[in-house]
Amino acid sequence: MEKMWAGRFQKTLDKKADDFNSSLRFDCRMYKQDIQGSIAHATMLEKQGILSAEDKTQIIDGLKGILSDIQNGNLPFDDNAEDIHMFIEAELTKRIGDAGKRLHTARSRNDQVAVDIRLYLRDEAEEVLALIQSLMKAVVDKAEESVDCIAPGYTHLQRAQPISFGHQLMAYAMMLRRDIGRIKDAVKRMNAECPLGSCALAGTTYPTDRAYTAQLLAFDGVSKNSIDGVSDRDFCVELASAFALLMTHLSRFAEEIILWSSWEFKFIELDDSYMTGSSIMPQKKNPDMAELVRGKTGRVYGDLTALLTALKGLPLAYNKDMQEDKEAIFDALDTVKMCLEVFTPMIATMRVNGENTYRAAQKGFINATDLADYLAKKGMPFRSAYKTVGQIVAECIEKDLVLDSYPLSEYKKHSALFEEDLYEEISLETCVKKRTSLGGASPDSVREQVEFIRNELERN
């Protein structure tokens, strides 16, 4: 295929250089958006009298035919094409003749690719948002199932205070809620400015109507500076950043799943559909899906770093380095979608072992704070209560007792404020039930959190 820009050159491009220069292997996924942008551009050109009505009709019909043939598998991508833009333009010209050559009037590949990638990421972001919402629903359903399941809450990976296991799960629902907000914010800024019409960098002498083109493509406005229009890739970085933080949350969740499913915890059991075995140890069931999500998080971080690195030293306006934006953001996008697609059913099918979480909660003196609160509510300064309970815990450890079995007579040696009612106050059920502060760990509070997220999902 002869290059569109070949007129200035005396020699053809070296084969290895041509392969190195080509981006078709990864930007071909934007064929739909490239055709969408071209149809809008041709419509605007005809409206402005730059293109005849006959040429516009031929161009649009030709582009729709190309789209249909690509989708039906009747038009394979030509490996000799430099990129998806040149492939479609060349195919269009082959089909309709000179009218196809007029499509590129008042347009450059620089603003063409800038609009294509926005359109593509806008579409794909909607799919990611839907996947996150599906995961949120699975998390909320599982949290509601385990709202009365008492478990130890941790800090520093040490047993800290008793909680509803559903409360732990709802923490991840809240993280995912913020991920949705970040992605929506990124898409909103990405959609604020349509770059089409910026041309190579300086705009055009033709009487174009950029606002009309933006309207046809459902953008909120147009880029106000043509140089910025073709060189801006902030939206790629911002979306990749949102994806990286989403993967951080998935990775933290995956780490907990790995711990919870181990023999040391046995808080949950994953469905066999999301476990693998060992090639030598027949007893093993490994949480490989969770481990892969944890591992692929680093991959998305790398994609974000690659984008930032590619952009950090570029002079204005367009430079070929910017071709590197696509593989990075596409890989981040594909990885996120892949992880979400496996994570959701993994959560939906996992079983919470309430007996094991309760047994774990019985150990580690995790009701010690409630014992200190018991004294504080009876008038002892909290810091004094804290010290008193610390001394009692030390004695319990020495005598191999827990707070629930420590005799009242021994309690009274530390303070006359202790009465028989302390045992009810420090029972695990009471400890969890009374944590009714907004956002707290009580079952009622968790149910409120569940309702809040369900309402959010319905609004979206």
QUIDARA-V489087 format. One record per residue. N is the residue number from 1. SS is DSSP state (~ for helix, > for strand, _ for the rest). OMEGA is omega in radians with two decimals (* if undefined). Layout:
N:SS:OMEGA, N:SS:OMEGA
//
This chain:
1:_:3.13, 2:_:-3.13, 3:_:3.12, 4:_:-3.09, 5:_:-2.95, 6:~:-3.02, 7:~:-3.07, 8:~:-2.94, 9:_:3.12, 10:_:-3.11, 11:_:3.02, 12:_:-3.11, 13:_:3.07, 14:_:-3.06, 15:~:3.14, 16:~:3.10, 17:~:3.12, 18:~:3.11, 19:~:-3.13, 20:~:-3.09, 21:~:-3.03, 22:_:3.08, 23:_:-3.05, 24:~:-3.05, 25:~:3.11, 26:~:-3.13, 27:~:3.11, 28:~:3.13, 29:~:-3.13, 30:~:-3.06, 31:~:-3.12, 32:~:-3.12, 33:~:3.10, 34:~:3.11, 35:~:3.09, 36:~:3.12, 37:~:-3.12, 38:~:3.10, 39:~:3.11, 40:~:-3.13, 41:~:3.14, 42:~:3.12, 43:~:3.12, 44:~:-3.13, 45:~:3.14, 46:~:3.13, 47:~:-3.10, 48:_:3.12, 49:_:3.14, 50:_:-3.12, 51:_:3.13, 52:_:3.12, 53:~:3.14, 54:~:3.13, 55:~:3.14, 56:~:-3.12, 57:~:3.12, 58:~:-3.12, 59:~:-3.09, 60:~:3.09, 61:~:3.13, 62:~:3.13, 63:~:3.11, 64:~:3.08, 65:~:3.10, 66:~:3.13, 67:~:-3.14, 68:~:-3.11, 69:~:3.09, 70:~:-3.10, 71:~:3.14, 72:~:-3.12, 73:_:-3.13, 74:_:-3.14, 75:_:3.10, 76:_:3.11, 77:_:-3.13, 78:_:-3.12, 79:_:-3.14, 80:_:3.14, 81:_:-3.10, 82:_:3.13, 83:_:-3.09, 84:~:-3.12, 85:~:3.14, 86:~:3.12, 87:~:-3.10, 88:~:3.13, 89:~:3.13, 90:~:3.13, 91:~:3.12, 92:~:-3.13, 93:~:3.11, 94:~:-3.07, 95:~:-3.01, 96:~:3.05, 97:_:-3.00, 98:~:3.13, 99:~:3.11, 100:~:3.13, 101:~:-3.12, 102:_:-3.10, 103:_:-3.02, 104:_:3.08, 105:_:3.11, 106:_:3.11, 107:_:3.06, 108:_:3.01, 109:~:-3.12, 110:~:3.11, 111:~:3.11, 112:~:3.14, 113:~:3.14, 114:~:3.11, 115:~:-3.13, 116:~:-3.06, 117:~:3.03, 118:~:-3.14, 119:~:-3.11, 120:~:-3.12, 121:~:3.08, 122:~:3.12, 123:~:-3.08, 124:~:3.13, 125:~:3.09, 126:~:3.11, 127:~:3.11, 128:~:3.13, 129:~:3.12, 130:~:3.12, 131:~:3.10, 132:~:3.13, 133:~:3.08, 134:~:3.10, 135:~:3.10, 136:~:3.14, 137:~:3.12, 138:~:3.13, 139:~:-3.13, 140:~:3.10, 141:~:-3.13, 142:~:3.10, 143:~:-3.14, 144:~:3.10, 145:~:-3.03, 146:_:-3.07, 147:_:3.14, 148:_:3.14, 149:_:-3.11, 150:>:-3.09, 151:>:3.04, 152:>:2.95, 153:>:-3.01, 154:>:2.76, 155:>:-3.09, 156:_:-3.07, 157:_:3.04, 158:>:3.12, 159:>:-2.99, 160:>:-3.12, 161:>:3.13, 162:>:-3.13, 163:>:2.88, 164:>:3.11, 165:~:3.07, 166:~:3.12, 167:~:3.10, 168:~:-3.13, 169:~:-3.12, 170:~:3.06, 171:~:3.13, 172:~:3.05, 173:~:3.12, 174:~:3.08, 175:~:-3.13, 176:~:3.08, 177:~:3.11, 178:~:3.10, 179:~:3.10, 180:~:3.13, 181:~:-3.13, 182:~:-3.13, 183:~:3.09, 184:~:3.10, 185:~:3.14, 186:~:3.13, 187:~:3.13, 188:~:3.12, 189:~:3.13, 190:~:-3.08, 191:_:-3.08, 192:_:-3.02, 193:_:3.04, 194:>:-3.10, 195:_:-3.07, 196:_:-3.05, 197:_:3.05, 198:_:-3.11, 199:_:-3.04, 200:_:3.07, 201:_:-2.96, 202:_:-3.08, 203:_:-3.06, 204:_:3.08, 205:_:3.12, 206:_:-3.13, 207:_:-3.09, 208:_:3.06, 209:_:-3.06, 210:~:3.14, 211:~:3.12, 212:~:3.09, 213:~:3.12, 214:~:3.12, 215:~:3.13, 216:~:-3.10, 217:_:3.08, 218:_:2.98, 219:_:-3.13, 220:_:-3.13, 221:_:-3.14, 222:>:3.06, 223:_:-3.03, 224:_:3.13, 225:_:-3.01, 226:~:3.10, 227:~:3.11, 228:~:-3.12, 229:~:-3.09, 230:~:-3.05, 231:~:-3.12, 232:_:2.97, 233:_:3.10, 234:~:-3.07, 235:~:3.07, 236:~:3.14, 237:~:-3.10, 238:~:3.12, 239:~:3.10, 240:~:3.09, 241:~:3.09, 242:~:3.09, 243:~:-3.13, 244:~:3.13, 245:~:3.03, 246:~:3.13, 247:~:3.05, 248:~:-3.14, 249:~:3.09, 250:~:-3.14, 251:~:3.09, 252:~:3.11, 253:~:3.13, 254:~:3.12, 255:~:3.10, 256:~:3.12, 257:~:3.12, 258:~:3.11, 259:~:-3.07, 260:~:-3.09, 261:_:3.14, 262:_:3.11, 263:_:-3.14, 264:_:3.13, 265:_:-3.06, 266:_:3.07, 267:_:-3.12, 268:>:2.96, 269:>:3.09, 270:_:3.08, 271:_:-3.13, 272:~:-3.14, 273:~:-3.09, 274:~:3.07, 275:_:3.02, 276:>:-3.13, 277:_:3.12, 278:_:3.12, 279:_:-3.07, 280:_:-3.09, 281:_:-2.98, 282:_:-3.11, 283:_:-2.97, 284:_:2.91, 285:_:-2.98, 286:>:3.12, 287:_:-3.01, 288:~:-3.12, 289:~:3.10, 290:~:3.14, 291:~:3.12, 292:~:3.08, 293:~:3.12, 294:~:3.14, 295:~:-3.10, 296:~:3.06, 297:~:3.10, 298:~:3.12, 299:~:3.14, 300:~:3.03, 301:~:-3.14, 302:~:3.10, 303:~:3.10, 304:~:3.13, 305:~:3.12, 306:~:3.11, 307:~:-3.13, 308:~:-3.11, 309:~:-3.14, 310:~:-3.05, 311:~:-2.87, 312:_:-3.08, 313:_:-3.03, 314:_:2.98, 315:_:3.10, 316:_:0.17, 317:_:-3.11, 318:_:3.01, 319:_:-3.08, 320:~:3.07, 321:~:-3.04, 322:~:3.00, 323:~:-3.13, 324:~:-3.13, 325:~:-2.99, 326:~:-3.12, 327:~:-3.13, 328:~:-3.09, 329:~:3.10, 330:~:3.13, 331:~:3.10, 332:~:-3.14, 333:~:-3.12, 334:~:-3.12, 335:~:3.12, 336:~:-3.13, 337:~:3.13, 338:~:-3.12, 339:~:3.14, 340:~:-3.09, 341:~:3.11, 342:~:-3.08, 343:~:-3.06, 344:~:3.12, 345:~:3.08, 346:~:3.11, 347:~:-3.08, 348:~:-3.07, 349:~:-3.12, 350:_:-3.14, 351:>:3.10, 352:>:3.14, 353:_:-3.06, 354:~:3.14, 355:~:-3.14, 356:~:3.12, 357:~:3.14, 358:~:3.12, 359:~:3.12, 360:~:3.14, 361:~:-3.14, 362:_:-3.09, 363:_:3.00, 364:_:3.07, 365:_:-3.06, 366:_:3.02, 367:_:-3.12, 368:~:3.11, 369:~:3.14, 370:~:3.08, 371:~:3.08, 372:~:3.09, 373:~:3.11, 374:~:3.13, 375:~:-3.11, 376:~:3.13, 377:~:3.11, 378:_:3.01, 379:_:3.13, 380:_:3.06, 381:_:-3.03, 382:~:-3.12, 383:~:3.08, 384:~:3.09, 385:~:3.11, 386:~:-3.12, 387:~:-3.14, 388:~:-3.13, 389:~:3.07, 390:~:3.11, 391:~:3.12, 392:~:3.11, 393:~:3.13, 394:~:3.12, 395:~:3.11, 396:~:3.12, 397:~:-3.13, 398:~:-3.08, 399:~:-3.13, 400:_:3.08, 401:_:2.98, 402:_:-3.08, 403:~:-3.11, 404:~:-3.09, 405:~:3.12, 406:_:-3.03, 407:_:3.12, 408:~:3.12, 409:~:3.11, 410:~:3.08, 411:~:-3.06, 412:~:3.06, 413:~:-3.13, 414:~:3.12, 415:_:3.09, 416:_:3.14, 417:_:-3.13, 418:_:3.07, 419:_:-3.10, 420:_:-3.10, 421:_:-3.12, 422:~:-3.08, 423:~:3.06, 424:~:-3.12, 425:~:-3.07, 426:_:3.03, 427:_:-3.09, 428:~:-3.14, 429:~:3.13, 430:~:-3.12, 431:~:-3.12, 432:~:-3.06, 433:~:-3.06, 434:_:3.11, 435:_:-3.01, 436:_:3.10, 437:_:-3.09, 438:_:-3.13, 439:_:-3.08, 440:_:-2.96, 441:_:-3.11, 442:_:3.09, 443:~:3.13, 444:~:3.11, 445:~:3.13, 446:~:3.10, 447:~:3.08, 448:~:3.10, 449:~:3.11, 450:~:3.13, 451:~:3.13, 452:~:-3.12, 453:~:3.11, 454:~:3.09, 455:~:3.09, 456:~:-3.12, 457:~:3.12, 458:~:3.13, 459:~:-3.12, 460:_:*
//
